[in-house]
Amino acid sequence: MRRKNKKKIFSTELGINLEKGKETEIFKWFLACLLFGKPIQQEVAKRTYFEFQKEGLLTPEKILKAGWDKLVKVLDKGHYVRYDFSTAAKLLEICQELKEKYGTLTELLKKSKNQKELERKLLEFKGIGPVTTKIFLRDIKKTWP
């Protein structure tokens, strides 16, 4: 169960700069939100994000190329073990769907007229729920429309 008084994580705490609206930074934040969206300790999600960073797995292409086995290893290094198998599968599926449907997150943002539409489009991805969407929107809205 999530604690309501838990400190919120922000992109800047992970060294992610969304201010210029660069695709690479937007995807890093998206990846982080996918990790933080699970009911898992924030420190574990944060450590796991940095493992992805160390491995250079910060684009949909690199995540897809890495494959399930490699993703599970990276998740395990971050101690994301409770959800390692399902998260590896989810990351692959979401990256594939993103590439097929929009190409990039920048395109997804461009094709969303407003925050409500963006929220709806994010929730259409299998494996992205309200928590992940809320975390992503909280920081992305600073740089998007």
Number of C-alpha atoms within 10 A of each C-alpha: 5 9 7 7 6 8 8 10 16 16 21 11 9 15 12 16 17 22 13 10 14 13 15 18 19 25 19 24 26 21 22 26 25 24 23 24 21 18 14 16 11 17 14 18 23 19 17 22 27 19 19 20 13 11 14 12 21 20 18 24 13 13 20 17 13 16 14 20 12 14 24 21 17 24 26 17 16 20 17 25 17 12 16 19 17 13 21 20 16 18 22 20 15 18 21 16 15 18 13 10 11 14 14 19 18 16 13 16 18 14 13 15 11 13 15 10 13 18 17 13 16 21 15 11 15 11 17 19 16 13 15 21 20 15 21 24 18 12 18 20 12 11 13 16 11
